[in-house]
Amino acid sequence: MFDHNDIDKYEIDEIPLDRDCDLISDIYMREFDEALTNMINNNDGTPYNIGCYSPVAVRKINENSLELSWYPNTFTRFHEVSITLPRDKIQICVGCWRYDVKPCIFVDHTWLEQLYLKEYSVFALIDAIGVKAAIKDNLLTKNKLIELRNKIDDMAETHGDISFISFADSLILKSNWAVGYFHKGIECSYNPEKFLNIIKEVEEIYTDVLGLKIYAILTQGSNEYYEEPLLHISKSKNHICLNSLGVPFAELLAIDGAVKKALKHGTHPRMQVYMDEQYYRSLQLKYEYDKNEKPKNTYTAVMKPQQSSYFYASCDILLENMREPESEH
């Protein structure tokens, strides 16, 4: 297959970086080859009506894998997710620059299907501001902390699709979501906007009970514990597993560290919410808000080879500039 002289065949290490590519199931290889060859020979037809395409950009090529930016939705929101493609799941990469056919990476059908079937997660770190001073002034009494815990219990009961892990002065939140897969009847459940409302609710609780403001850090990405509950609690009740690798939390801490450094050096003012760029750009904000031109700062990401940034903003301003939700289908 793919023997025509005008068809470009790429070795894995030669796949172009940082440009538009597509993932395609390997079950369509022969059909795609016939359509592409026919188009080249007769200028008739197109291979782009063969199979389903998953838009990606290759960011880094490693010894055993490729690091990709995957775009599961660019119709109702700009949604980018960092994923890893094992080398042994790649069959071939072909394109045709003469006919403007971008590089198409044919991958194992089961692996590609699982990409759509597995669950992903949104993660948040919420921290109270001024805790050290409050402790010195003996403001964080046992009764207040128990009241805070009870109110978070009530909030968690209202939001059953989010796990709440609290440390009195801070919270870790996690919520799973699905990309959506039409062939299996699975609908997209990605709703990052909900977390902005959650932050407002948490702020009201901390202000009311402890008299403290909060700030939040948000990110989203892959979760290897798919088809599992949000939390695992052992029968003995003394082991809690967040059903997640530590990488997302390392990402939250990396942003937190960059924020604290930026505040110390006066790089930017204190804000209520700091968002990894992939999370931020996926928000359905009003087009006139021009979200990509808003202030941001760099940080060193844990699992992204390219330079990463976080955006910072007021939660109220973001909520005021939300557009009406659009269907993901």
SVG drawing of the C-alpha trace seen along z (x, -y; Angstrom):
<svg xmlns="http://www.w3.org/2000/svg" viewBox="-28 -44 43 48">
<polyline fill="none" stroke="black" stroke-width="0.4" points="0.0,0.0 0.9,-3.7 3.3,-3.0 2.4,-6.0 5.4,-8.3 3.4,-11.3 2.4,-9.8 4.7,-10.9 5.6,-8.2 7.1,-9.3 9.3,-7.3 8.1,-7.7 11.1,-9.9 10.4,-12.1 6.8,-12.9 6.5,-16.7 6.3,-18.4 3.9,-21.2 1.7,-21.0 -1.8,-19.6 -2.0,-15.8 -4.7,-13.3 -5.0,-9.9 -6.9,-7.3 -7.9,-3.7 -5.7,-1.1 -8.8,0.7 -9.2,-2.1 -5.6,-1.9 -6.4,0.0 -9.5,-2.0 -7.7,-5.3 -4.8,-4.2 -7.2,-3.4 -9.0,-6.8 -5.8,-8.8 -4.2,-7.0 -7.4,-7.5 -7.4,-11.2 -3.8,-11.6 -4.2,-9.7 -7.6,-11.1 -8.0,-14.2 -11.3,-12.7 -12.7,-12.0 -11.0,-12.5 -9.6,-10.3 -11.2,-12.6 -14.5,-10.8 -12.8,-7.5 -13.2,-6.7 -13.1,-9.1 -10.3,-11.6 -8.9,-12.7 -7.0,-15.9 -3.6,-16.0 -0.3,-17.8 2.9,-15.8 4.9,-17.7 7.8,-15.4 9.0,-12.0 10.5,-9.8 12.2,-6.4 9.0,-4.5 6.2,-7.0 5.0,-10.2 3.7,-13.1 0.6,-14.6 -1.8,-17.5 -5.2,-15.9 -8.2,-18.0 -11.4,-16.1 -13.6,-19.1 -12.9,-22.2 -16.5,-22.9 -18.2,-24.2 -15.0,-24.9 -11.3,-24.8 -10.4,-21.7 -6.8,-20.4 -5.7,-17.4 -2.1,-16.1 -1.9,-12.4 0.8,-9.8 0.8,-7.5 3.0,-4.3 5.2,-3.7 4.0,-0.1 0.5,-1.3 1.5,-3.1 1.2,-1.3 2.3,-4.0 2.2,-7.8 1.4,-9.1 0.5,-12.4 0.6,-14.1 1.8,-17.7 1.1,-18.1 -2.6,-17.6 -2.6,-19.2 -3.2,-16.0 -1.8,-16.5 0.1,-13.7 -2.2,-10.9 -1.0,-8.6 -2.7,-5.2 -2.9,-3.6 -4.2,-0.5 -8.0,-0.5 -8.5,0.7 -6.1,-1.9 -7.9,-4.7 -11.3,-3.6 -10.1,-3.4 -9.0,-7.0 -12.6,-8.0 -14.0,-5.5 -11.7,-6.2 -12.6,-8.9 -10.6,-12.1 -10.6,-14.4 -10.8,-18.1 -8.7,-18.8 -8.7,-21.8 -6.6,-23.0 -8.4,-25.6 -6.4,-27.3 -7.4,-29.8 -5.5,-33.1 -4.0,-34.4 -4.0,-31.1 -0.7,-31.8 -1.9,-35.1 -5.3,-33.5 -3.4,-30.8 -1.2,-33.3 -4.4,-35.3 -6.1,-32.0 -8.9,-32.5 -9.1,-28.9 -10.8,-27.3 -12.0,-23.7 -15.6,-24.8 -15.1,-26.9 -13.1,-24.1 -15.9,-21.6 -18.5,-24.0 -16.4,-24.4 -16.2,-20.6 -19.9,-20.3 -20.6,-22.9 -18.3,-21.2 -20.1,-17.9 -23.4,-19.6 -21.8,-21.0 -20.4,-17.6 -23.8,-16.0 -25.2,-18.5 -22.4,-17.8 -22.2,-14.1 -20.1,-14.1 -17.2,-15.8 -14.9,-14.4 -13.9,-16.7 -10.7,-16.1 -10.3,-18.8 -7.4,-19.8 -9.4,-22.5 -7.5,-25.3 -7.4,-23.8 -9.4,-21.5 -8.6,-19.2 -11.4,-18.6 -11.7,-16.0 -14.4,-15.3 -14.4,-12.8 -15.7,-13.5 -16.1,-11.6 -15.1,-12.8 -18.1,-11.3 -18.2,-8.5 -21.1,-8.5 -20.6,-4.9 -21.1,-3.7 -23.8,-6.1 -21.6,-8.0 -22.3,-11.7 -19.7,-14.3 -19.8,-15.3 -17.0,-17.9 -18.2,-20.9 -15.3,-23.0 -17.5,-26.0 -19.1,-24.2 -15.9,-24.5 -16.0,-28.3 -19.4,-28.2 -18.0,-25.6 -15.2,-28.1 -17.7,-30.8 -19.6,-28.4 -16.4,-27.5 -15.4,-31.1 -18.8,-31.9 -18.2,-29.1 -14.7,-30.1 -15.6,-33.8 -18.7,-33.0 -17.0,-30.5 -13.4,-31.6 -13.4,-35.1 -10.8,-34.1 -10.6,-34.6 -9.5,-31.8 -7.8,-31.2 -8.1,-28.3 -5.9,-26.5 -7.5,-24.5 -6.3,-21.9 -7.7,-19.0 -6.3,-16.0 -6.0,-12.2 -6.9,-9.8 -5.5,-6.3 -8.1,-5.1 -10.9,-5.1 -14.1,-3.0 -13.4,-3.5 -15.3,-5.6 -14.1,-9.1 -12.6,-7.8 -11.6,-4.5 -12.1,-4.1 -10.8,-0.9 -13.1,1.4 -11.1,0.4 -11.8,-3.3 -8.2,-4.3 -7.0,-4.3 -8.3,-6.8 -7.2,-6.6 -8.1,-9.5 -8.0,-7.0 -5.5,-9.1 -1.8,-9.3 0.0,-12.0 0.9,-13.8 -2.2,-16.1 -1.5,-17.2 2.1,-17.8 0.8,-20.0 -1.4,-21.9 1.6,-22.4 3.8,-23.5 1.3,-26.2 0.9,-27.1 4.7,-27.5 4.9,-29.7 2.0,-31.8 3.6,-32.4 6.9,-33.3 5.1,-35.7 3.3,-37.4 6.6,-37.7 8.3,-39.4 5.4,-41.5 5.0,-39.8 1.2,-40.0 -1.4,-40.9 -3.1,-38.4 -6.2,-36.8 -8.9,-34.5 -8.4,-31.7 -5.3,-30.5 -6.0,-28.1 -3.7,-25.8 -4.0,-27.1 -5.7,-23.9 -8.4,-24.2 -8.8,-28.0 -8.9,-27.8 -11.6,-25.2 -14.0,-27.5 -17.1,-28.7 -16.5,-32.4 -18.1,-35.1 -16.3,-35.7 -15.9,-39.4 -14.1,-38.7 -11.0,-37.7 -9.8,-35.2 -6.5,-34.5 -5.3,-38.1 -5.9,-38.0 -2.9,-38.0 -0.9,-34.9 2.4,-33.7 4.7,-30.7 5.3,-27.7 7.2,-24.4 4.7,-21.7 5.3,-18.1 4.0,-16.2 4.1,-18.7 7.3,-19.1 6.5,-22.6 6.5,-25.8 3.3,-26.0 1.3,-28.9 -1.4,-29.6 -4.0,-32.3 -5.2,-34.3 -8.5,-36.1 -11.3,-37.1 -13.9,-34.3 -16.7,-36.9 -15.4,-38.3 -15.2,-34.8 -18.7,-34.0 -20.0,-37.3 -18.5,-36.5 -19.7,-33.0 -21.7,-32.5 -24.8,-30.2 -23.7,-26.6 -23.4,-24.9 -24.2,-21.3 -21.2,-19.1 -22.8,-17.3"/>
</svg>
